[in-house]
């Protein structure tokens, strides 16, 4: 959430930054609403102070044996005024919060400007596109011929977009998750988290899924709980409403969870096979850091996510997303896209984002400075480390053989515990 103090101080800068993110926001209305709220707060504070003062006077008058009836009657009127002002203050506060919770984060100055993904900037590539002496098959052809997954039968269970992995397909999925968790724990010292996946509305609000993107969430109406769209949500909320000592930062966490997304806006997009699904598995990296270190931490977080693809020998590239392609909560984001030779295109497998204090402010996640002992909002970051569906796609397409089998190199086979699928 953007600080209302920052909006007061720099309304034009806020308006310009939001415009770069594709948002036309009436900042003047927000300022007017804030001014009205503060005026009512001031009047309310005055009335409460008057009530306290007169209450003391009434007590003293009674103690001295005097008549306080007139003062008591006046106090009833003050009490009615306070009640009316409290209702007005609460209405204005809710109206202001309603708007502030729907404002996206401001893009960092280093983010390339542009309206959409066409303005994204490629930062680097790793590895080379594999060459074949045959026409490489798509993952759907490979998966069906090798009995790795069955979308026809899964549709009987849940409808389209819910994968059913079978045999070595299920084993490969499980192996990828175990490898990635072990890699992040052993190589980068992350603390493993195994979070719940049914979440309160407040948790979804902290990370920015609610209130703006409610239609994309799976929701259980009876209990008013949401299925996690990513482990970022429960893991970030571990420290909601807490103050962390600076000496305990940075905190580096890794978590596996199933993820659930309705993909309400996916009409017309490629939804074949594993390319776009409603339920998928993902290993998530979450960092809690001091503000001055957060952009260095973003670079190291991105390199950490890349290391998974390097270990698996997969060709990939890193993109810096433009202002118009940034997510709602991100101040800066790198997308990692892996090359899928059967599909003949890049597939996003990770987004590594710095949210600065945006999520921390929504969730009241703060830290205490060692030097000054002052309390302030920390910065949160997260990155997929990585999501499995498109990784699965790139992996089997990259290491396919002419006879339709899949043969992993020895080092990759060591990570996965699988050498050949045929």
C-alpha positions in Angstrom: 0.0 0.0 0.0 1.2 3.5 -0.8 1.7 5.7 2.2 -0.9 8.4 2.5 1.9 10.7 3.8 3.8 10.2 0.5 0.7 11.0 -1.5 0.3 14.2 0.6 3.9 15.2 0.1 4.3 14.3 -3.6 0.9 14.1 -5.3 2.2 14.9 -8.8 5.0 12.4 -8.6 2.6 9.7 -7.4 0.2 10.5 -10.3 3.0 10.3 -12.8 4.4 7.0 -11.4 0.9 5.4 -11.4 0.4 6.6 -15.0 3.6 4.7 -16.0 1.9 1.6 -14.6 -1.1 2.2 -16.8 -3.3 3.6 -14.0 -5.3 6.9 -14.3 -5.9 7.8 -10.6 -7.7 10.9 -9.3 -5.1 11.8 -6.7 -6.9 15.1 -6.0 -9.9 13.1 -4.8 -7.7 11.0 -2.5 -6.2 14.2 -1.0 -9.6 15.8 -0.5 -10.9 12.6 1.2 -7.8 12.5 3.4 -8.3 16.2 4.4 -11.9 15.6 5.3 -10.9 12.6 7.3 -8.3 14.5 9.2 -10.7 17.4 9.9 -13.2 15.0 11.4 -10.5 13.3 13.4 -9.5 16.7 14.8 -13.1 17.6 15.7 -13.5 14.2 17.3 -10.3 14.6 19.4 -11.6 18.0 20.5 -15.0 16.7 21.6 -13.4 13.8 23.4 -11.0 16.2 25.2 -14.1 18.3 26.1 -15.9 15.3 27.4 -13.0 14.3 29.6 -12.5 17.8 30.9 -16.2 18.3 31.8 -16.4 14.8 33.2 -13.7 15.8 35.7 -15.5 19.0 36.5 -18.8 17.1 37.1 -17.0 14.7 39.4 -15.4 17.6 41.3 -18.8 19.5 41.6 -20.5 16.4 43.0 -17.7 15.9 45.4 -18.2 19.4 46.7 -22.0 18.9 47.0 -22.9 21.1 44.1 -25.6 20.6 41.4 -24.2 19.2 38.1 -27.5 18.5 36.3 -26.9 21.2 33.6 -23.4 20.0 33.0 -24.6 16.4 32.8 -27.2 17.4 30.2 -24.5 19.2 28.2 -22.4 16.1 28.3 -25.2 14.0 26.8 -25.2 16.4 23.8 -21.4 16.1 23.6 -21.7 12.3 23.7 -24.2 12.5 20.8 -21.8 14.7 18.9 -19.0 12.2 19.5 -21.1 9.3 18.3 -22.0 11.2 15.1 -18.4 12.2 14.5 -17.2 8.6 15.1 -19.6 7.3 12.5 -18.5 10.0 10.0 -14.8 9.3 10.8 -15.3 5.6 10.3 -17.1 6.1 6.9 -14.3 8.4 5.7 -11.6 6.0 6.9 -13.2 3.1 5.1 -13.6 5.1 1.9 -9.9 6.1 2.0 -8.7 2.6 2.7 -10.9 1.3 -0.1 -9.1 3.5 -2.5 -5.6 3.0 -1.1 -5.9 -0.8 -1.2 -6.6 -0.6 -4.9 -3.6 1.5 -5.8 -0.8 -0.5 -7.3 2.8 -0.2 -6.1 5.0 2.5 -7.7 7.6 1.4 -10.2 11.3 1.8 -9.2 13.2 4.4 -11.2 15.3 1.6 -12.8 12.3 -0.1 -14.4 12.1 0.3 -18.2 9.2 2.4 -19.3 6.6 1.0 -21.6 2.9 0.1 -22.0 3.1 -3.7 -22.0 5.4 -6.8 -22.4 6.8 -5.5 -25.8 8.8 -3.0 -23.8 10.4 -5.6 -21.5 14.2 -5.6 -21.7 16.3 -8.7 -22.0 19.1 -8.7 -19.4 20.9 -11.9 -20.2 20.7 -15.4 -21.6 22.3 -18.6 -20.3 23.1 -21.7 -22.4 22.2 -22.4 -26.0 19.1 -23.5 -27.8 19.4 -27.3 -28.4 19.6 -28.6 -32.0 18.0 -31.8 -33.2 18.3 -33.9 -36.3 14.5 -34.4 -36.1 11.4 -32.4 -35.5 11.1 -32.1 -31.7 7.7 -33.1 -30.3 5.6 -31.0 -28.0 5.2 -31.9 -24.3 1.6 -33.0 -24.9 2.7 -35.5 -27.6 5.6 -36.7 -25.4 3.4 -36.9 -22.2 0.6 -38.8 -23.9 2.9 -41.3 -25.7 5.0 -42.0 -22.5 1.9 -42.0 -20.2 3.3 -39.1 -18.0 -0.1 -37.4 -17.6 -3.7 -37.8 -18.6 -5.8 -34.7 -19.1 -8.8 -36.5 -20.5 -9.2 -38.5 -17.3 -8.3 -35.5 -15.1 -11.2 -33.5 -16.7 -13.6 -36.1 -15.2 -12.3 -35.2 -11.8 -12.1 -31.4 -11.8 -12.6 -30.1 -15.3 -10.0 -28.6 -17.6 -6.8 -27.2 -16.3 -6.1 -29.7 -13.5 -3.2 -32.0 -14.3 -3.2 -35.7 -13.5 0.4 -37.0 -13.4 0.9 -40.7 -13.8 3.7 -43.1 -13.2 7.1 -41.6 -14.1 5.3 -38.3 -14.8 4.3 -38.2 -11.1 7.7 -39.3 -10.0 9.4 -36.6 -12.1 7.1 -34.0 -10.6 7.9 -35.1 -7.1 11.6 -35.3 -7.9 11.7 -31.8 -9.2 10.1 -30.4 -6.0 12.5 -32.3 -3.8 15.5 -31.3 -5.8 14.6 -27.6 -5.8 13.8 -27.5 -2.0 17.1 -29.3 -1.2 19.0 -27.0 -3.6 17.7 -23.8 -2.0 18.2 -25.1 1.5 21.7 -26.7 1.1 23.2 -24.2 -1.4 21.6 -20.9 -0.1 20.8 -21.6 3.5 17.1 -21.0 3.2 14.8 -22.1 6.0 12.1 -24.5 4.8 8.4 -23.7 5.4 5.5 -26.0 4.7 2.5 -23.6 4.9 -1.3 -24.1 5.0 -3.0 -23.4 1.7 -6.4 -22.2 3.0 -6.0 -18.5 3.9 -7.9 -15.7 5.5 -9.0 -12.6 3.6 -6.5 -10.5 5.6 -3.6 -12.7 4.4 -4.6 -12.2 0.8 -4.9 -8.5 1.4 -1.4 -8.2 2.8 0.2 -9.6 -0.4 -2.1 -7.7 -2.8 -4.3 -10.4 -4.2 -7.3 -8.8 -2.5 -9.3 -6.8 -2.9 -8.6 -6.0 -6.5 -8.1 -9.6 -7.9 -10.8 -11.5 -6.1 -12.3 -13.0 -9.3 -9.0 -14.8 -9.9 -9.1 -16.6 -6.5 -10.7 -19.8 -5.5 -12.8 -19.1 -2.5 -14.6 -21.3 0.1 -17.8 -19.3 0.9 -18.8 -21.3 4.1 -15.5 -20.6 5.9 -14.5 -17.4 4.0 -11.1 -18.9 3.2 -9.1 -18.6 0.0 -7.0 -21.3 -1.7 -3.4 -20.1 -2.0 -2.5 -18.8 -5.5 1.2 -19.0 -4.4 3.1 -19.9 -1.3 4.1 -16.2 -1.2 0.9 -15.4 0.5 1.1 -17.7 3.6 4.9 -17.3 3.9 4.8 -13.4 3.7 2.0 -13.4 6.3 4.1 -15.4 8.9 5.4 -12.0 10.2 2.2 -10.0 9.8 1.7 -7.6 12.7 5.2 -8.3 14.1 8.3 -6.2 14.7 11.6 -8.0 13.7 15.0 -7.1 15.2 17.3 -5.9 12.4 20.0 -8.4 13.6 17.6 -11.1 12.5 17.5 -9.8 8.9 17.6 -10.9 6.2 15.2 -13.8 6.6 15.4 -16.2 3.7 12.6 -18.7 3.4 11.7 -21.4 0.9 8.3 -23.2 0.6 6.6 -25.7 -1.5 2.8 -25.5 -2.0 0.2 -26.4 -4.5 -1.1 -23.2 -6.1 -4.7 -22.5 -7.3 -5.6 -19.8 -9.8 -8.9 -19.4 -11.7 -7.1 -17.7 -14.6 -10.2 -15.7 -15.2 -8.4 -13.5 -17.8 -6.9 -16.4 -19.8 -9.5 -16.6 -22.6 -7.8 -16.7 -25.9 -4.4 -17.6 -24.4 -2.6 -20.9 -25.0 -4.0 -23.4 -22.5 -2.8 -26.6 -24.0 -1.4 -29.3 -21.7 0.7 -27.8 -18.9 1.1 -24.3 -20.4 -1.7 -22.7 -18.4 -3.4 -24.6 -15.6 -5.6 -23.9 -12.6 -3.7 -26.1 -10.1 0.1 -26.4 -10.1 3.1 -26.9 -7.9 5.7 -24.3 -7.1 8.7 -23.8 -4.9 8.7 -20.2 -3.6 11.5 -18.0 -2.3 10.5 -15.2 0.2 12.9 -12.6 1.7 12.4 -10.1 4.5 15.2 -7.4 4.3 16.2 -3.9 5.3 15.2 -1.2 2.8 18.7 -0.2 1.9 19.6 -3.8 0.9 16.5 -4.8 -1.0 17.7 -4.1 -4.5 21.0 -6.1 -4.0 18.8 -8.8 -2.5 16.6 -8.8 -5.7 19.7 -9.4 -7.8 20.8 -12.3 -5.6 17.3 -13.7 -5.4 17.1 -13.8 -9.2 20.5 -15.5 -9.5 19.3 -18.1 -7.0 16.2 -18.9 -9.1 18.4 -19.1 -12.2 20.6 -21.6 -10.6 17.8 -24.2 -10.8 17.7 -24.0 -14.6 21.5 -24.0 -14.8 21.7 -27.2 -12.7 19.1 -28.8 -15.1 21.0 -27.6 -18.2 18.1 -25.6 -19.6 18.5 -22.6 -21.9 16.8 -19.5 -20.4 16.8 -15.7 -20.5 16.1 -13.0 -17.9 13.8 -10.0 -18.7 13.4 -6.8 -16.8 9.7 -6.1 -16.9 8.5 -2.7 -18.1 6.3 -0.4 -16.1 3.2 -1.5 -18.0 3.9 -5.2 -17.5 4.7 -5.1 -13.7 2.4 -6.9 -11.4 0.1 -4.9 -9.1 2.4 -5.2 -6.0 5.9 -5.1 -7.6 8.2 -2.1 -7.7 10.6 -4.0 -9.9 10.5 -7.5 -11.4 12.6 -9.9 -13.4 11.0 -12.7 -15.3 12.9 -15.9 -16.1 11.8 -17.6 -19.3 13.0 -21.1 -20.3 13.3 -22.3 -23.9 10.9 -25.1 -24.8 12.1 -26.5 -28.1 8.9 -28.6 -28.9 6.7 -25.5 -28.3 9.3 -23.4 -30.1 9.0 -20.5 -27.6 10.0 -19.0 -24.3 8.0 -20.0 -21.2 7.9 -18.0 -18.0 8.9 -20.2 -15.0 9.8 -17.5 -12.5 9.1 -13.9 -11.5 11.4 -12.3 -9.0 10.0 -9.2 -7.5 10.9 -6.4 -5.0 7.8 -5.1 -3.4 9.7 -2.6 -1.2 7.4 -1.6 1.7 4.1 -2.2 -0.2 3.2 -5.5 1.3 4.8 -4.7 4.7 2.7 -1.6 5.0 -0.5 -3.6 4.2 0.5 -6.3 6.7 2.1 -4.2 9.4 5.4 -6.1 9.1 8.2 -3.9 10.6 11.7 -4.0 11.9 13.6 -2.3 14.7 16.9 -0.6 13.7 19.9 -1.7 15.7 21.4 1.7 15.7 18.4 4.0 16.3 16.0 1.5 17.8 13.3 3.2 15.6 10.6 1.0 14.1 9.9 1.1 10.3 8.5 -1.0 7.5 10.9 -3.5 6.1 11.0 -4.7 2.4 9.7 -8.0 1.1 10.8 -9.9 -2.0 9.7 -13.1 -3.5 10.6 -15.3 -6.5 9.5 -18.6 -7.9 12.3 -21.1 -7.4 10.6 -22.4 -9.6 7.1 -23.3 -10.8 6.9 -26.9 -12.1 4.5 -27.0 -15.0 6.5 -25.1 -17.6 9.7 -26.4 -16.1 8.3 -29.9 -16.7 7.5 -28.9 -20.3 11.0 -27.5 -21.0 12.7 -30.5 -19.4 11.1 -33.3 -21.3 11.1 -31.3 -24.6 14.8 -30.5 -24.2 16.0 -34.0 -23.5 13.7 -35.9 -25.9 15.3 -38.4 -28.3 14.4 -39.2 -31.9 12.6 -42.4 -30.8 10.3 -40.4 -28.6 12.0 -41.4 -25.3 13.6 -38.9 -22.8 17.2 -39.3 -21.8 18.6 -37.0 -19.1 22.3 -36.2 -18.8 24.1 -37.9 -15.9 24.3 -34.8 -13.7 20.6 -34.1 -14.3 19.7 -37.7 -13.7 21.6 -37.5 -10.4 19.4 -34.6 -9.3 16.2 -36.3 -10.3 16.8 -39.9 -9.7 15.6 -40.7 -13.2 17.9 -41.4 -16.1 15.5 -42.4 -18.9 11.8 -42.3 -19.6 10.7 -44.6 -22.5 
